[in-house]
Amino acid sequence: MHRKVLSIAHHHVITPIREFLQDSRSVGIILIAFTIISLFLSNNSFTSEAYISFFHTSVTITAGSVNLPESPLSWINDVLMTLFFFLVAMEIKRELTIGELASIKKSLLPVLAAFGGMVCPAIIYTFFNGNTDYHHGWGIPMATDIAFSLGVLSLLGKKVPVQLKIFLAALAIIDDLGAVVTIAVFYTSKIQLIYLLGAIGSIGMVLLFNYLKLQRIFLYIIPGVALWYCLFNSGVHPTIAGVMMAFSMPLSKLEKLERILHFPVNFIIMPLFALANTAILLPSDFSNVFDSSVSYGVMLGLIIGKPVGIFLFSYIATKAGIASLPSNTNYKQLWGIGMLGGIGFTMSIFTSTLAFSVESLQVISKVSIIGATLISSVIGYAYLKLLKAAPLKSKYAEDASIVESLDNLALELNPTISMAE
């Protein structure tokens, strides 16, 4: 009897859960579900105040003169998301070394696309606000939220070429690095040079260990933690530590860490990320929000500037022969990826808090970012869904090297299944 109950439970509960977790679309489904839950709790009269204040509650951890994050929101965005960037950067490094981005022409494309995706939105924002007191917000629509954009793309499942996911991941990482540099140069009042030098020393130690071919992972983790701490206190966004570590460690060690981090990143960190960053109180009257030059600049910068910039720079680069399209992809698909590039969200919201000190302007910016993210997600998903039966489908489906690449992708939810499944 006991075995029969266990068998029924396994068949009706465990197996469906396992199948869901192994489905490449589950990361997108989970992110969207937690976003909806968070917005509901944030704007429900019974839960709003407690829910929003929780993520901003002061959490003091005393360890001498050590300066650490002071709120749950900061712990999630500054500490846990470093692991997400580390995981994504691992896959980019693999692709640059032995995969899709190994050739110079293919690796150059996401760099140029990201540059175009930053320049065009900034120009559009400046067009509406260049002669106003709000001109400082030009950096807001420049960023692409890598977590949400990949989450939306994953909803299309294995019908989307893996090369598109690699391209979007590379583009978004470069985009976020550009946003970090923009924040450091234009929106940070003071860089702590001593901590910046400490960060350089820490990453130098990791590179030295790699050069000496040291094999023990903990030898890399120690300077990695020091790198994060120095960046956190330097004024530079500390999640860049994850990218720097991934590109500095030996590939063999990254593969082991990749297997360890898959589940916690996708099923713990990402849901927490969605909850914390959508804990936003929406205004009761949206008329004042959308009737603003700030809103025009932010929304049009993300919805129009992003796809135009990404596509235009990619098109010119490929036609000029200095870059090449990812294998088994076409320009129509590239336009769809550009649409998903309009999912600015967290980095854009973060930039808005630095660009504007007035709360009303921050609210306008945040609501505009959420609106642009929603529109970009819907039109990008719908557009790519219509294209997913492209003629190139059979070609990449038969390519054994692509199948192998699918098995190695680091962004998938299941440790044994790739993000492109």
N, C-alpha and C positions, 0 to 999 in steps of 0.2 A: 504493500500500500504506500509505504514511504517512498519507495523508488518510483512508483507510478506518479505520485504528486510531483516529485522532483523532475521527472521526465516531461510532464505537462507544463510545469513552470519554465523549464528550459526551452520547450518548443514555442510556447505562447508569449514568453516574456524575454528571456535571455537572447534567443535567436533574432527576434525582430530588432532588439536594441543593437546587437552586434551588426546586423545588416545595415541599420541606419548609420552607425558610426563609420562603416566601411564605404558608405556612399559619398562620393566626392562633393555632392551638393549639400551635405549636412552642415558644413561650416557656414555657408551662406544662410541656410535656414535658421541655424542657431543665432547668428548675429542679428538677423531681422527680427526674430522672436524676442530676443532680449532687449532690442532697441524699442520695440513696441511696448513691452512690459515697463521699461524704464520711463518712457514718455508718459505712460498712463499713471504710474506712481508719482511722477513729478508734477502732474497737473490734476491730481485727485485731491479734493479738499481735505480728505481724512489723512492722507499719507504724504502730501507734498512737502510740508515743512520738515518733517522728520527725515524723509528720504533724501532730499537735497542736502540738508545740513550734515547728514552722516558722512558724505564723501568729502566734506570740507572741515570735518571735526579735527581739532588739533590733537595729534598723536605725538607725544614727546617721548623719545627714547634717549635716555641719558647714558652717554658713554664717554665721560671726560669732555673733551672739547670737540668730539666728533660731531659733524653737522650732517643730519640725515633728513629725509623727507618728513614733513610735518602733518600730512593728512592722508587718508585712504586714497584720494584721487591722485596725489603725488606718488604714492607707493605703486599704484597701478601703472600710471603713465611713465614714470621715471625709472622704476625698478623692473617690474614685471614685463613691460613692453620692450625692455632691452633684450630679453630672451627671445621675443618674437622677431625683432630685427636680426638677432644673431642667427635664428633658424632660417629666415629668408635669405640673408646674406650668404649662408652656407651653400644654398642651392645656386645662387648667382655665381659664386666662386667655382663650383663644380662645372657649371655650364661654360664659364669663361675658360676653364682649364681643359676639359675633355668633352664638352657638350655643344649645345646649339650656338653659343656665343664665342666659340673658340677662335673663329676667324676675326680679323680686325674689322672688316666691313660690317659683319653682323653685330659685333660688340659696340661699334660706333653708333649704330642706329638708335638704340634707346637713349644714349647720351644726348644726341641731337634732338630727338623727340622730346625728351624731358626739358631741354633748354627752350624749345619752342613752346612747350606747355607752360613754361613759367613766364616767358616774355609777353606773349599775346594777352593773357589775362591781366597782367600788370598794365599793359597799354590801354586795354578797355577800361579798367578801373580809373586810370589817370584821365582818360577822356571825359569821364563824368565828374571827376572830383579834383582834377589838377589845379583848378583855380579856387578851391574852397578850403575851409579849415580841416577838411577830412582827408586831405591828400596823403597823409601818413599811412592810410590803410591799403596802399597799393600792393603790399605783400600778402594780404589776406587770401586772394583767389589763386595764389601761385602753387599751392600744395595739392598733392593727391594723397588721399588716405589709403595706404597700401592694404591695410587689414580689410576695410569695407569694400574696396574695389575688387580685391581678389575674392572676397566672400560672395559678391554679386556674380562675378564671372563663374565661380564654382557652381552656381545654380544651373548653369547650362550643361554640367556634367561632362561626360567623355566625348560629347559631340564637338566640343571646341578643341582645335589643335593645341597640343601641349606647347608648341612654340609661341602661341599667343599669350599663354599664361606666363611663360618665361619672360617674354617681352614686357608684359605689363608689370611683372614683379621687378624687373631690372629698371624700367622707367620710373616706377613709383619710388624705389630706393634712391635713385639718383635725384629724383624730384624732392624727396624728403631731405636729402643731404643739402640740396640747394636751399631749401627752406631753413634748415639749421644755420647755414652760412648767412642767409639773409637776416635771420633773427639776431645772430651774433654781431653782425656788422652794423645793422640799421636800427635794431630794436632793443639791444642790450646796452644799458647805460654804462656799465663798467665790466670789463673782463678782468678776472683775477689771474694775473700773469703767473704767479707762483704755482697755482694749481694747474694752469695750462702747461707749464714746464714739467710738472709732476706727471701729467697725462702723457706727454711726449716720452718721458723716461720709462713709464710703465709699458707703453706699446713697443718701445725699443727693446725692453727686456723680453717681451713675447717673441719678437722677431729674432732675437739672439738665441732663444731656446729652440726656435724652429730651425735656425741655421745649424745649431749644434745637434739637431735631430734627437732632442730629448723626448722620451716616450711617455712619461707619466703625466696624466691629464692635470693633476692638482698643481703641477709646476706652472701650468698656463693659467689656471683659475686664479691663483693668488695675485699675479700682476693684473689680471683681468678685472678683479674686484677693485684694485687700486686705481686702474684706469677709469672705471665708472665713477668712483668717489671723487677723483680729481676733476673730471668733466662736470660732475654735478655741482661742485663748488666753484668752478671756473666761470660759470655763466653760460656755458655751451650746453645745449640739450644733451643729457647723458645717454639717451638711447643710441647715439652714434657709436658708443662704446661697443655695442653688439656687432655693428658692421665692421668696425676696426678689428675686433677680435677674430671674426670669421675670416677676414682676408689675411690675417697674420699667422694663424695657426696652420699646422700641417693638415692636409686633406684627410689623411687616415684617421686622425683624432676627431675631426669634425663629424665623420660618419658615425662614430660611436655616440657622440653627444647628440647627434640628430635623432637617433633611435630613442634615446632617453627623453628628449624634450618634446617629441611629437604629441603625445597625449596631453600632458599638462598645458602646453601652449594653446592647443586647439580647443580643449574642453574645459579649461579652468581660466587661463589668462584672457583668452578672447571674449568669453561671456562677461567676465568682470570688466573688461575694457568697454564693451558695449553698454553695460549698466552705468558705469561711472561717467562716461563721456556724453551720455544722453540724458543725464539728470539735469534737465533744463526747464525752467518755468516759462511756458509760452505766454505771450501777451494776450489779453482778452480781445483786443482790437488790433487787427492786422493792417488796417488801412494806413496808419501812420508808418508802419514798418516798411511796406512795399512802395510807399510814395516818398522815396528818399533817394538821393543820388548815391548814397552809400550802398543801398540795396541794389540799385541798378548796376553799379560797378561790380559788386560781389557776385550777384547772380549771373549776370551776362558774362562776366569774366570766367566763371566756372562752366556754365552751360554752353557758351559759344566759344570763348577764348581758348579753353582747354582743347577741345577736339580740333579746332582750326589750327592752333599752334602745333600740336602733336602731329597732325596729318600733314600740314604744309611743310614743316621742316623735314619730316620723313620723306615726303614725296620729292622735294628738291634734292635731298641728299642721295636718294636712290637713283634718280634720273641723272644726276651729275656723276654717278659712278663712285662716290666716296663711301657709300654704305649700301647694304643690300637687305632686302626683305627677309624676315625669318622664313625658314623652309616651309613649304606647303601653306603659305598664307598669301593673301592678296590685299590690294588697297582698300577694298570694301570692308574687310575685317579690321584693317588698321584704323579706319574711321570709327568703327564700333568701339575699339579700345580707347580711342580718343574721347569718346562720349563718357566712358567709365572713368576717364581721367578727371572728369568734372566732379567726382566724389571727393570733395576737399576735406570736409568734416574736422577731425580732431586737430590736425596741425593748423588748419585755417582758423578754427575757434581759438586755439592757443595764441596765434598771431594777432587776432582781433583784440584779445585782452591786453596785449602789449602796445598795439597801435592806438587804442583809445582808452583814456582814463575815465571818461564819462560813461556811467552805467547805461544810459539810454542808447548811446551809440553802440555799446557792446551788445545790447539786446537786439538792435536792428541787424548788426553783423551776424550774430549767432542764428537768428531766425532765417536770415537770407542764406546762410551756409546750409542750414538744414533743408530749406526749400530747394536749393540748387542740388544738394546731394540726392534728395528724393527724385527730382526730375531727371537728373543724369543717370541715376540707377535704373529707373523705369524705361527711359528711351534707349539707354545703352543695352539693357537686357533684351528688350523687345526687338531692337534692330539686329543684334547678334543672333537671336533665336531664329529670325527669318533667314539668316545667312548660313545657319549651321549645316544645311544640307548642300554645301557648296561642292562643285565638281572635284575639288582637291581632296575631298573626304576619303575616297577610296585609296588615294595615293598614300596619305600618311597612315591610314589604317593598316596598310600592307607593309609598311617600312619597319623592319625588325629593330633597327636602331632606335626608332621612336618608341617602340614598345619597351625597350630597355630603359630609355630615358624616363618613361612614365613610372617605372618601378622605382626609380631613384629620386623622384621629386620630393623635396623636403617640405613642401607646404601642405601635403595631404593630411587628413585627419588620422587615418589609420597608419600605424607604423609600417605596415606591409603594403600599403596601397598609395599610389601617387595622387597628387593634386589634379591630375588630368584624367583620372579614371572616369 
